[in-house]
């Protein structure tokens, strides 16, 4: 053990004869403990809110989604499907057609998106978790499943065979239009279920079979707008993405869940960074107490520093003593704060509901425990402690420690 470290540890454990200095030191240590605990709790709280938000937003998002770079649709040939089936990391994939349509029901009209899916879509998503009423649609039928918002705005019930939902899309072409039949493709559908995911999807989407969507849009049998993939749990996303890209070609773009929700992820990351910076600023203010505590201790131990200087310790050694003392104070205070905050976060996750912080009677405030947040807080506390200790230790001069 080096001489400065040994003396720094002795100073850290010993009490000053001046109670005011002891009080200032306790305040400094308490500030570090509370600051590190608060920062970790806030980061864990925002991580919980992030996960809570994303579980509703991304509940029906695939692991990977393939879209064309040219136009709105592309063709998937049988030999292409054989190559996709041969990729080991793919658990399943679904052919999808998604396009804007006009829905009409009982005199009410609404512009929304139709999402035509094949039988494999059940393997991509856990559909039972999003169905509020009714059942999922049957393949090769005119059945549809509408969002809760669509059901409310158009006053659509479930299995109302007396009333059909009419879906319209404009026909491509040129020339004068003399009737609605010439202007629009139209299909009649029956609603068999209502799904609920989030407000955006619930108010804008309607699910149908792939065949019905192809009929409405005049698509050919192998013409689709995208492919949605579910990967195996142990699959390497980057490797599988490159394999799929090689099969589909450069005219197809692959996006993962984060890229599909790029705006939302950016917003959540920005909020998280803003909160981190705000609490780091509070920690910087708290570390002024560390600087003050070290300076007061230097003045209190002036005689002992004089003794150390006379027996051969250099000014650099004495500066290093207080630098190490401040750093150790910060590190140990940060560790204590992290231990306390970790216990509180784990209690919020696994403790009895009667003792948790609740948002509603049945919903506890969401938190998530991430090891990376522990590392971030510890590194932040250590870095600020080093800076504060350096600022205080440079106040040691030869005139302060030499014999008068």
KEKE-3310 file (N, C-alpha, C; in steps of 0.2 Angstrom, whole numbers, plus 5000, padded with zeros to 4 digits):
npx = (5004:5003:5011:5003:4990:4988:4988:4977:4967:4967:4964:4951:4944:4946:4940:4938:4944:4936:4919:4911:4918:4917:4903:4901:4908:4900:4888:4892:4895:4883:4876:4882:4878:4864:4863:4868:4859:4847:4849:4850:4838:4829:4833:4830:4817:4813:4817:4808:4796:4799:4799:4786:4779:4783:4779:4766:4766:4774:4769:4763:4773:4784:4800:4808:4805:4801:4802:4798:4809:4806:4791:4776:4773:4779:4784:4784:4792:4789:4802:4809:4803:4806:4820:4820:4814:4824:4833:4840:4838:4826:4810:4797:4787:4777:4766:4761:4749:4747:4737:4730:4712:4695:4682:4665:4651:4634:4631:4641:4657:4675:4692:4705:4718:4720:4725:4730:4733:4741:4739:4750:4752:4747:4758:4767:4763:4755:4740:4729:4731:4728:4715:4700:4686:4676:4682:4697:4700:4695:4704:4703:4691:4678:4679:4683:4694:4692:4700:4698:4695:4691:4679:4672:4671:4664:4653:4653:4648:4650:4649:4638:4627:4618:4622:4634:4652:4658:4672:4682:4693:4702:4701:4715:4719:4714:4704:4686:4675:4660:4652:4651:4656:4665:4675:4679:4686:4677:4673:4663:4662:4662:4662:4671:4678:4686:4700:4713:4727:4735:4731:4734:4735:4722:4713:4715:4717:4712:4710:4712:4710:4723:4719:4707:4712:4720:4711:4703:4713:4717:4728:4740:4742:4755:4759:4763:4765:4774:4785:4784:4794:4797:4810:4820:4823:4837:4843:4855:4852:4859:4865:4855:4848:4856:4857:4843:4842:4851:4844:4832:4836:4843:4833:4824:4821:4826:4820:4822:4813:4816:4820:4808:4800:4806:4805:4798:4808:4818:4813:4811:4824:4829:4822:4827:4840:4840:4835:4845:4855:4850:4850:4863:4868:4863:4870:4883:4882:4880:4893:4901:4900:4909:4921:4922:4922:4935:4944:4941:4946:4959:4964:4961:4970:4983:4994:4998:5000:5011:5020:5021:5027:5040:5046:5049:5039:5033:5025:5018:5015:5007:4996:4991:4986:4975:4968:4965:4958:4946:4942:4940:4930:4920:4918:4915:4903:4895:4894:4887:4875:4870:4868:4858:4848:4846:4840:4828:4823:4822:4813:4802:4799:4797:4791:4777:4761:4755:4764:4771:4775:4761:4752:4739:4725:4728:4739:4756:4769:4779:4795:4812:4826:4842:4858:4867:4863:4867:4881:4883:4879:4888:4900:4898:4897:4910:4918:4914:4918:4932:4935:4931:4939:4952:4951:4950:4962:4973:4974:4983:4998:5016:5019:5008:5011:5024:5037:5035)
npy = (4994:5011:5026:5038:5033:5025:5035:5043:5034:5033:5046:5047:5038:5043:5055:5072:5084:5095:5098:5104:5102:5089:5088:5094:5085:5074:5078:5080:5066:5061:5068:5063:5049:5050:5057:5048:5037:5043:5046:5033:5027:5036:5034:5020:5021:5028:5019:5009:5015:5017:5003:4999:5008:5003:4990:4991:4998:4991:4978:4971:4972:4965:4955:4958:4967:4967:4978:4986:4996:5001:5008:5002:4989:4972:4956:4940:4925:4907:4900:4909:4909:4896:4898:4907:4899:4890:4897:4896:4904:4910:4909:4910:4917:4930:4934:4950:4962:4979:4994:5010:5012:5016:5014:5010:5010:5007:5020:5028:5034:5031:5034:5023:5010:4995:4979:4965:4948:4932:4915:4912:4923:4922:4915:4924:4934:4935:4933:4932:4940:4953:4953:4960:4957:4945:4934:4929:4931:4920:4912:4915:4921:4933:4940:4952:4960:4973:4988:4994:5008:5011:5003:5010:5023:5020:5013:4999:4983:4966:4951:4955:4951:4956:4969:4975:4979:4990:4991:5002:5006:5017:5015:5012:5021:5030:5043:5048:5047:5039:5033:5026:5013:5013:5021:5015:5000:4988:4979:4968:4965:4956:4959:4951:4952:4962:4972:4977:4988:5000:5017:5023:5013:5006:5015:5016:5005:4989:4972:4959:4945:4939:4935:4943:4956:4956:4954:4966:4976:4972:4964:4953:4935:4932:4944:4957:4969:4969:4959:4950:4945:4933:4929:4916:4913:4911:4917:4926:4942:4951:4943:4935:4945:4949:4937:4936:4948:4945:4935:4942:4953:4969:4978:4978:4983:4980:4981:4982:4981:4992:5001:5002:5009:5022:5035:5036:5029:5038:5049:5044:5040:5053:5060:5052:5055:5068:5069:5062:5071:5082:5077:5074:5087:5091:5083:5088:5100:5095:5089:5100:5101:5091:5096:5107:5101:5094:5104:5111:5101:5100:5112:5110:5099:5105:5105:5092:5089:5097:5091:5079:5084:5088:5076:5071:5069:5075:5090:5085:5072:5075:5082:5071:5063:5070:5070:5056:5054:5061:5055:5041:5044:5048:5036:5026:5032:5032:5018:5014:5021:5016:5002:5004:5010:5000:4990:4996:4997:4983:4979:4986:4980:4966:4966:4965:4971:4980:4988:4994:5008:5015:5018:5017:5009:4995:4995:4996:5008:5007:5000:4996:4985:4988:4983:4991:5004:5004:5004:5016:5026:5023:5026:5039:5045:5042:5049:5062:5063:5062:5074:5083:5081:5083:5097:5101:5096:5103:5115:5113:5120:5123:5133:5131:5119:5119:5122:5135)
npz = (5000:4995:5002:5002:5000:5012:5022:5018:5019:5033:5037:5032:5040:5053:5065:5066:5078:5078:5078:5069:5057:5056:5054:5042:5034:5035:5030:5016:5013:5014:5004:4993:4994:4993:4981:4972:4974:4971:4957:4951:4954:4947:4934:4933:4935:4923:4914:4916:4913:4899:4895:4898:4890:4877:4877:4873:4862:4853:4853:4842:4833:4821:4823:4812:4797:4780:4767:4751:4741:4729:4723:4729:4731:4730:4722:4728:4724:4723:4723:4731:4743:4747:4749:4760:4769:4772:4780:4795:4807:4806:4814:4809:4796:4788:4775:4770:4766:4765:4765:4762:4764:4761:4773:4775:4785:4790:4785:4790:4787:4785:4784:4783:4787:4779:4783:4776:4780:4781:4785:4793:4801:4814:4820:4821:4830:4846:4845:4854:4864:4860:4856:4860:4859:4852:4839:4830:4812:4799:4786:4769:4768:4769:4781:4794:4807:4817:4824:4841:4841:4828:4829:4838:4832:4820:4825:4825:4827:4833:4823:4816:4805:4798:4794:4783:4782:4771:4760:4751:4738:4727:4709:4698:4683:4668:4661:4659:4673:4676:4685:4702:4703:4693:4698:4710:4718:4727:4742:4752:4769:4784:4802:4814:4826:4838:4841:4852:4854:4854:4855:4842:4833:4835:4831:4817:4810:4801:4801:4789:4778:4768:4755:4753:4754:4743:4733:4734:4731:4718:4717:4712:4714:4721:4725:4736:4750:4761:4771:4786:4799:4812:4823:4829:4847:4850:4839:4829:4826:4817:4808:4803:4797:4786:4779:4775:4767:4757:4750:4746:4740:4734:4732:4742:4759:4775:4791:4809:4825:4833:4823:4816:4825:4826:4828:4841:4849:4848:4855:4868:4871:4871:4881:4892:4892:4895:4908:4915:4913:4920:4933:4935:4935:4947:4955:4953:4960:4973:4975:4977:4991:4994:4990:4999:5011:5011:5010:5022:5030:5027:5032:5045:5048:5047:5056:5057:5043:5042:5049:5042:5030:5035:5038:5026:5016:5001:4993:4983:4987:4998:4992:4985:4995:5000:4988:4985:4997:4995:4983:4988:4997:4988:4980:4990:4995:4984:4981:4993:4991:4979:4983:4992:4983:4974:4982:4984:4971:4968:4977:4973:4962:4966:4978:4990:4984:4992:4998:4988:4977:4970:4954:4950:4958:4955:4948:4949:4950:4936:4935:4930:4931:4927:4923:4917:4920:4933:4931:4924:4934:4944:4937:4934:4947:4952:4942:4945:4958:4957:4950:4959:4970:4964:4962:4975:4981:4974:4981:4991:4995:4996:5005:5014:5021:5025:5038:5049)
capx = (5000:5007:5010:4997:4984:4988:4986:4971:4962:4967:4960:4944:4941:4946:4936:4941:4942:4931:4913:4909:4921:4914:4896:4901:4910:4894:4883:4895:4894:4875:4874:4884:4873:4857:4863:4869:4853:4841:4850:4849:4830:4826:4835:4826:4810:4812:4818:4802:4791:4800:4797:4779:4776:4785:4775:4759:4767:4777:4766:4762:4778:4789:4807:4811:4800:4804:4798:4801:4812:4803:4784:4772:4772:4784:4782:4788:4791:4790:4809:4811:4800:4810:4826:4818:4812:4830:4837:4839:4837:4819:4805:4791:4786:4770:4765:4756:4747:4745:4736:4724:4706:4689:4677:4659:4646:4628:4631:4647:4663:4681:4698:4709:4722:4718:4731:4729:4738:4740:4738:4756:4752:4746:4764:4771:4760:4751:4734:4724:4732:4726:4708:4695:4680:4675:4688:4701:4697:4696:4707:4699:4684:4677:4679:4688:4694:4693:4702:4693:4694:4687:4673:4668:4669:4659:4648:4653:4647:4653:4645:4631:4627:4613:4625:4641:4657:4660:4679:4683:4699:4701:4704:4720:4717:4713:4697:4680:4671:4653:4649:4655:4659:4671:4680:4682:4685:4673:4671:4658:4665:4658:4667:4671:4682:4689:4707:4716:4734:4736:4726:4735:4733:4715:4709:4717:4718:4707:4714:4708:4714:4727:4716:4703:4716:4723:4705:4701:4718:4718:4735:4741:4743:4761:4760:4762:4768:4779:4785:4785:4798:4798:4816:4821:4826:4844:4846:4859:4848:4862:4867:4849:4846:4861:4854:4837:4844:4854:4838:4827:4839:4844:4827:4820:4824:4824:4820:4820:4808:4818:4819:4801:4798:4812:4803:4797:4814:4822:4810:4812:4831:4831:4820:4831:4847:4838:4834:4852:4859:4848:4852:4870:4869:4862:4876:4889:4881:4882:4900:4904:4901:4915:4927:4922:4924:4942:4947:4941:4950:4966:4965:4961:4976:4988:5000:5000:5003:5018:5025:5023:5032:5046:5049:5050:5033:5033:5019:5014:5012:5001:4990:4988:4983:4968:4964:4963:4953:4940:4940:4937:4923:4915:4917:4911:4896:4891:4892:4881:4869:4868:4865:4851:4843:4845:4836:4822:4820:4820:4807:4796:4798:4795:4788:4770:4758:4752:4770:4774:4772:4756:4749:4732:4724:4730:4745:4762:4774:4784:4803:4816:4833:4847:4865:4870:4862:4872:4888:4882:4879:4895:4905:4897:4899:4917:4921:4913:4922:4939:4936:4930:4945:4957:4950:4952:4969:4977:4974:4989:5004:5022:5018:5003:5014:5031:5038:5035)
capy = (5000:5017:5030:5043:5029:5024:5041:5045:5030:5035:5052:5045:5034:5047:5061:5079:5087:5101:5095:5108:5099:5082:5089:5096:5079:5069:5081:5078:5059:5060:5071:5058:5043:5052:5059:5042:5033:5046:5045:5026:5026:5039:5030:5014:5023:5030:5013:5005:5018:5015:4996:4999:5011:4999:4984:4992:5001:4986:4972:4967:4973:4959:4956:4961:4969:4968:4983:4987:5002:5004:5007:5000:4982:4967:4949:4934:4919:4901:4898:4914:4906:4890:4900:4909:4893:4887:4901:4893:4909:4912:4905:4910:4924:4931:4939:4955:4968:4985:5000:5014:5011:5019:5010:5013:5006:5010:5027:5031:5033:5033:5032:5019:5005:4987:4974:4958:4944:4925:4910:4912:4929:4919:4913:4930:4938:4932:4937:4931:4945:4959:4953:4962:4954:4941:4929:4930:4930:4914:4913:4914:4923:4941:4942:4956:4961:4980:4991:4997:5015:5010:5000:5015:5028:5018:5010:4992:4977:4959:4946:4958:4948:4961:4975:4973:4984:4991:4994:5005:5009:5020:5011:5016:5022:5037:5044:5051:5043:5040:5029:5024:5006:5014:5024:5012:4993:4987:4972:4968:4961:4955:4960:4945:4953:4969:4971:4983:4988:5007:5022:5025:5007:5005:5020:5017:4998:4984:4966:4955:4939:4941:4935:4948:4962:4955:4955:4973:4980:4970:4962:4946:4930:4932:4951:4959:4975:4968:4952:4951:4939:4932:4926:4911:4916:4911:4919:4932:4947:4954:4937:4933:4950:4948:4931:4938:4953:4941:4931:4946:4958:4976:4982:4977:4986:4976:4985:4979:4984:4999:5005:5003:5014:5026:5042:5034:5027:5044:5053:5041:5041:5060:5061:5048:5059:5075:5067:5060:5077:5086:5074:5075:5094:5091:5079:5092:5105:5091:5088:5106:5099:5087:5101:5111:5096:5092:5110:5112:5096:5102:5117:5107:5095:5109:5104:5085:5090:5100:5085:5074:5087:5088:5069:5069:5069:5080:5093:5081:5067:5077:5083:5065:5061:5072:5068:5049:5054:5063:5049:5036:5046:5047:5029:5022:5035:5030:5011:5014:5024:5011:4997:5006:5011:4993:4986:4999:4995:4976:4979:4989:4975:4960:4966:4965:4977:4984:4992:4997:5014:5013:5023:5016:5004:4989:4996:4998:5012:5003:5001:4991:4985:4987:4983:4996:5010:5004:5006:5023:5030:5022:5030:5047:5047:5042:5054:5069:5063:5063:5081:5087:5079:5087:5104:5103:5095:5108:5120:5112:5123:5123:5138:5128:5113:5120:5124:5143)
capz = (5000:4995:5008:5002:5001:5019:5026:5015:5023:5040:5038:5030:5046:5059:5066:5067:5084:5077:5077:5063:5051:5055:5052:5035:5030:5035:5024:5010:5011:5013:4998:4988:4994:4991:4974:4968:4975:4967:4950:4949:4955:4942:4928:4933:4933:4916:4910:4917:4909:4893:4893:4899:4884:4871:4877:4870:4855:4849:4854:4836:4828:4820:4824:4806:4792:4774:4763:4745:4740:4723:4723:4736:4732:4726:4721:4731:4720:4726:4725:4736:4749:4748:4752:4766:4774:4773:4784:4801:4812:4806:4817:4805:4793:4786:4769:4772:4762:4770:4761:4764:4761:4764:4776:4776:4789:4792:4783:4793:4783:4789:4780:4788:4784:4779:4784:4775:4783:4779:4791:4797:4805:4821:4823:4822:4835:4850:4844:4859:4869:4858:4855:4866:4859:4846:4837:4824:4806:4795:4780:4763:4769:4769:4788:4796:4814:4817:4830:4846:4839:4822:4831:4841:4828:4815:4828:4822:4832:4831:4820:4814:4798:4794:4791:4781:4781:4764:4759:4745:4736:4720:4704:4694:4676:4666:4658:4663:4678:4676:4691:4708:4701:4689:4702:4716:4719:4733:4744:4757:4774:4791:4807:4819:4832:4840:4844:4856:4855:4857:4852:4835:4829:4836:4827:4810:4806:4801:4798:4784:4775:4763:4749:4753:4752:4736:4728:4735:4728:4712:4717:4710:4720:4725:4726:4743:4752:4765:4774:4793:4802:4819:4824:4835:4852:4850:4833:4829:4822:4811:4803:4799:4792:4780:4775:4772:4762:4751:4747:4744:4735:4736:4731:4748:4765:4781:4797:4815:4829:4834:4817:4814:4829:4826:4832:4848:4852:4849:4860:4874:4873:4873:4888:4897:4892:4898:4915:4917:4913:4925:4940:4935:4937:4954:4959:4953:4965:4979:4976:4980:4998:4995:4990:5005:5017:5010:5011:5029:5033:5026:5037:5052:5049:5045:5060:5055:5037:5043:5052:5036:5026:5038:5038:5019:5011:4996:4992:4978:4991:5002:4988:4983:5001:5000:4982:4987:5002:4992:4978:4991:5000:4983:4978:4995:4996:4978:4982:4997:4987:4974:4986:4995:4978:4971:4986:4983:4965:4968:4982:4969:4957:4968:4985:4990:4981:4998:5000:4982:4975:4965:4950:4951:4963:4953:4944:4952:4946:4932:4935:4927:4934:4921:4926:4913:4924:4939:4929:4922:4940:4947:4933:4935:4954:4952:4938:4948:4964:4955:4948:4965:4974:4961:4963:4982:4982:4972:4986:4995:4993:5000:5011:5019:5025:5027:5045:5049)
cpx = (5004:5006:5004:4991:4983:4985:4979:4965:4961:4963:4953:4940:4941:4942:4940:4939:4937:4925:4910:4911:4918:4907:4896:4903:4904:4889:4886:4894:4887:4873:4876:4879:4867:4857:4864:4862:4847:4842:4848:4841:4827:4827:4831:4819:4808:4813:4811:4796:4792:4798:4790:4776:4777:4781:4768:4760:4770:4774:4765:4767:4782:4796:4810:4805:4803:4799:4802:4804:4809:4795:4782:4772:4778:4781:4787:4787:4792:4797:4812:4809:4804:4817:4825:4817:4819:4835:4835:4837:4829:4814:4799:4791:4779:4770:4760:4755:4744:4744:4730:4718:4701:4684:4671:4654:4640:4628:4637:4653:4670:4687:4703:4714:4720:4725:4729:4735:4736:4740:4744:4756:4751:4753:4769:4769:4756:4744:4729:4725:4730:4718:4704:4689:4680:4681:4692:4698:4699:4699:4702:4692:4683:4676:4684:4688:4696:4696:4697:4691:4689:4680:4669:4666:4664:4653:4647:4652:4651:4648:4638:4630:4622:4616:4633:4645:4659:4667:4680:4691:4699:4704:4709:4717:4716:4706:4692:4677:4664:4649:4654:4659:4665:4676:4683:4681:4682:4673:4667:4661:4660:4664:4666:4674:4684:4695:4709:4723:4736:4732:4727:4733:4725:4711:4710:4717:4712:4711:4709:4712:4718:4724:4711:4706:4718:4717:4703:4706:4720:4726:4735:4743:4749:4763:4759:4766:4774:4779:4787:4788:4798:4805:4816:4825:4834:4847:4850:4855:4852:4864:4861:4847:4850:4859:4848:4838:4847:4849:4834:4830:4840:4838:4823:4824:4821:4825:4818:4815:4810:4818:4812:4797:4803:4811:4802:4803:4818:4819:4811:4819:4833:4828:4824:4838:4846:4838:4841:4856:4857:4850:4859:4872:4868:4867:4882:4888:4883:4889:4904:4905:4907:4921:4928:4925:4932:4946:4947:4946:4958:4968:4966:4967:4982:4995:5002:5003:5010:5023:5026:5028:5039:5050:5050:5045:5033:5026:5015:5011:5006:4995:4987:4984:4976:4964:4962:4958:4946:4937:4937:4930:4918:4913:4913:4904:4892:4889:4886:4875:4866:4865:4858:4846:4841:4840:4829:4818:4818:4813:4801:4794:4795:4792:4781:4767:4756:4758:4773:4771:4767:4754:4742:4731:4727:4737:4751:4766:4779:4791:4806:4823:4837:4854:4869:4869:4866:4879:4888:4883:4885:4900:4904:4899:4907:4921:4920:4917:4930:4940:4936:4937:4951:4957:4952:4959:4974:4978:4980:4995:5010:5021:5013:5006:5021:5031:5038:5041)
cpy = (5006:5021:5035:5039:5027:5029:5043:5041:5031:5041:5051:5042:5038:5053:5067:5081:5093:5098:5098:5104:5092:5083:5090:5089:5074:5072:5079:5071:5058:5062:5066:5052:5045:5054:5052:5037:5036:5045:5038:5025:5030:5036:5024:5015:5024:5023:5009:5008:5017:5008:4996:5002:5006:4993:4985:4994:4995:4979:4968:4969:4967:4961:4960:4962:4971:4973:4984:4995:5006:5003:5005:4993:4978:4960:4945:4928:4913:4899:4903:4912:4900:4892:4903:4904:4889:4891:4899:4898:4911:4907:4904:4917:4924:4936:4944:4960:4973:4991:5004:5012:5016:5014:5013:5007:5009:5018:5031:5029:5035:5030:5028:5014:4998:4984:4967:4954:4937:4921:4910:4918:4927:4917:4919:4934:4933:4935:4937:4937:4952:4959:4955:4958:4950:4936:4932:4928:4923:4915:4911:4916:4930:4943:4947:4957:4969:4982:4994:5004:5015:5008:5006:5021:5027:5014:5003:4987:4971:4954:4949:4956:4953:4967:4973:4980:4984:4994:4996:5007:5012:5015:5015:5016:5029:5037:5047:5046:5044:5037:5027:5018:5007:5017:5020:5004:4993:4980:4973:4963:4961:4956:4954:4946:4960:4968:4978:4983:4995:5011:5023:5019:5006:5009:5020:5010:4993:4978:4962:4949:4942:4941:4940:4955:4962:4957:4963:4977:4978:4967:4955:4941:4930:4940:4954:4966:4974:4960:4954:4945:4939:4927:4921:4915:4917:4914:4925:4937:4949:4949:4935:4938:4950:4943:4933:4943:4950:4938:4936:4951:4965:4980:4982:4979:4982:4981:4981:4983:4991:5004:5007:5008:5019:5032:5041:5033:5033:5048:5050:5041:5048:5062:5058:5052:5065:5074:5066:5067:5082:5084:5075:5082:5095:5088:5084:5097:5101:5090:5094:5105:5095:5091:5105:5107:5095:5099:5112:5107:5097:5107:5115:5103:5098:5107:5097:5085:5093:5095:5080:5077:5087:5081:5067:5068:5075:5084:5089:5075:5069:5079:5076:5062:5063:5071:5061:5049:5056:5058:5043:5038:5046:5040:5025:5025:5032:5023:5010:5016:5019:5005:4998:5007:5004:4989:4989:4997:4988:4975:4981:4984:4968:4960:4966:4972:4982:4989:4995:5004:5013:5019:5023:5010:4997:4989:4999:5002:5007:5005:4995:4991:4983:4988:4989:5003:5010:5006:5013:5027:5029:5026:5037:5049:5047:5047:5061:5069:5065:5071:5085:5087:5083:5094:5106:5102:5100:5114:5119:5115:5122:5127:5135:5123:5114:5123:5132:5145)
cpz = (5000:5001:5008:5003:5008:5023:5024:5019:5030:5041:5037:5036:5052:5059:5068:5075:5084:5074:5070:5057:5050:5052:5044:5031:5030:5030:5017:5008:5010:5007:4992:4988:4992:4984:4970:4968:4970:4959:4947:4949:4949:4935:4927:4932:4926:4912:4910:4913:4901:4891:4894:4893:4878:4871:4873:4863:4850:4849:4848:4831:4827:4822:4818:4801:4786:4770:4756:4744:4733:4723:4729:4737:4728:4726:4725:4728:4725:4728:4730:4743:4751:4752:4759:4771:4776:4778:4791:4807:4812:4809:4812:4801:4789:4780:4771:4766:4766:4765:4764:4760:4764:4767:4777:4780:4791:4791:4786:4788:4787:4784:4785:4784:4784:4779:4783:4777:4781:4786:4796:4802:4813:4824:4824:4828:4839:4850:4849:4864:4867:4856:4861:4865:4852:4845:4831:4818:4803:4788:4774:4764:4769:4776:4790:4804:4814:4824:4834:4844:4833:4824:4834:4837:4822:4818:4825:4828:4830:4829:4819:4807:4794:4791:4789:4781:4774:4764:4752:4744:4729:4715:4700:4687:4674:4662:4662:4667:4678:4681:4696:4707:4697:4693:4707:4715:4726:4735:4750:4763:4780:4796:4812:4825:4832:4843:4848:4857:4858:4853:4844:4831:4829:4832:4820:4807:4807:4798:4794:4782:4770:4756:4748:4751:4745:4731:4728:4731:4721:4712:4715:4716:4724:4726:4733:4744:4756:4768:4782:4796:4809:4819:4830:4840:4852:4843:4833:4823:4816:4806:4799:4795:4786:4776:4771:4766:4756:4747:4743:4739:4738:4735:4737:4754:4771:4787:4804:4819:4831:4829:4814:4819:4831:4830:4839:4852:4853:4854:4867:4876:4874:4880:4893:4898:4896:4906:4918:4918:4919:4932:4940:4937:4945:4958:4959:4959:4972:4980:4978:4988:4999:4995:4996:5011:5016:5012:5019:5033:5033:5031:5044:5054:5047:5049:5058:5048:5037:5045:5046:5031:5029:5038:5031:5014:5007:4996:4988:4982:4995:4998:4986:4989:5001:4993:4983:4992:4999:4987:4982:4994:4994:4981:4983:4996:4990:4979:4987:4994:4982:4977:4989:4989:4975:4975:4985:4977:4965:4972:4978:4964:4960:4975:4984:4988:4986:5000:4994:4981:4969:4961:4951:4957:4962:4949:4948:4947:4942:4933:4932:4929:4928:4924:4923:4917:4930:4937:4927:4929:4943:4944:4934:4942:4954:4948:4942:4954:4962:4953:4955:4970:4971:4962:4970:4984:4980:4976:4991:4992:4998:5006:5016:5024:5027:5034:5044:5052)
residu = (UNK:UNK:UNK:UNK:UNK:UNK:UNK:UNK:UNK:UNK:UNK:UNK:UNK:UNK:UNK:UNK:UNK:UNK:UNK:UNK:UNK:UNK:UNK:UNK:UNK:UNK:UNK:UNK:UNK:UNK:UNK:UNK:UNK:UNK:UNK:UNK:UNK:UNK:UNK:UNK:UNK:UNK:UNK:UNK:UNK:UNK:UNK:UNK:UNK:UNK:UNK:UNK:UNK:UNK:UNK:UNK:UNK:UNK:UNK:UNK:UNK:UNK:UNK:UNK:UNK:UNK:UNK:UNK:UNK:UNK:UNK:UNK:UNK:UNK:UNK:UNK:UNK:UNK:UNK:UNK:UNK:UNK:UNK:UNK:UNK:UNK:UNK:UNK:UNK:UNK:UNK:UNK:UNK:UNK:UNK:UNK:UNK:UNK:UNK:UNK:UNK:UNK:UNK:UNK:UNK:UNK:UNK:UNK:UNK:UNK:UNK:UNK:UNK:UNK:UNK:UNK:UNK:UNK:UNK:UNK:UNK:UNK:UNK:UNK:UNK:UNK:UNK:UNK:UNK:UNK:UNK:UNK:UNK:UNK:UNK:UNK:UNK:UNK:UNK:UNK:UNK:UNK:UNK:UNK:UNK:UNK:UNK:UNK:UNK:UNK:UNK:UNK:UNK:UNK:UNK:UNK:UNK:UNK:UNK:UNK:UNK:UNK:UNK:UNK:UNK:UNK:UNK:UNK:UNK:UNK:UNK:UNK:UNK:UNK:UNK:UNK:UNK:UNK:UNK:UNK:UNK:UNK:UNK:UNK:UNK:UNK:UNK:UNK:UNK:UNK:UNK:UNK:UNK:UNK:UNK:UNK:UNK:UNK:UNK:UNK:UNK:UNK:UNK:UNK:UNK:UNK:UNK:UNK:UNK:UNK:UNK:UNK:UNK:UNK:UNK:UNK:UNK:UNK:UNK:UNK:UNK:UNK:UNK:UNK:UNK:UNK:UNK:UNK:UNK:UNK:UNK:UNK:UNK:UNK:UNK:UNK:UNK:UNK:UNK:UNK:UNK:UNK:UNK:UNK:UNK:UNK:UNK:UNK:UNK:UNK:UNK:UNK:UNK:UNK:UNK:UNK:UNK:UNK:UNK:UNK:UNK:UNK:UNK:UNK:UNK:UNK:UNK:UNK:UNK:UNK:UNK:UNK:UNK:UNK:UNK:UNK:UNK:UNK:UNK:UNK:UNK:UNK:UNK:UNK:UNK:UNK:UNK:UNK:UNK:UNK:UNK:UNK:UNK:UNK:UNK:UNK:UNK:UNK:UNK:UNK:UNK:UNK:UNK:UNK:UNK:UNK:UNK:UNK:UNK:UNK:UNK:UNK:UNK:UNK:UNK:UNK:UNK:UNK:UNK:UNK:UNK:UNK:UNK:UNK:UNK:UNK:UNK:UNK:UNK:UNK:UNK:UNK:UNK:UNK:UNK:UNK:UNK:UNK:UNK:UNK:UNK:UNK:UNK:UNK:UNK:UNK:UNK:UNK:UNK:UNK:UNK:UNK:UNK:UNK:UNK:UNK:UNK:UNK:UNK:UNK:UNK:UNK:UNK:UNK:UNK:UNK:UNK:UNK:UNK:UNK:UNK:UNK:UNK:UNK:UNK:UNK:UNK:UNK:UNK:UNK:UNK:UNK:UNK:UNK:UNK:UNK:UNK:UNK:UNK:UNK:UNK:UNK:UNK:UNK:UNK:UNK:UNK:UNK:UNK:UNK:UNK:UNK:UNK:UNK)
# end
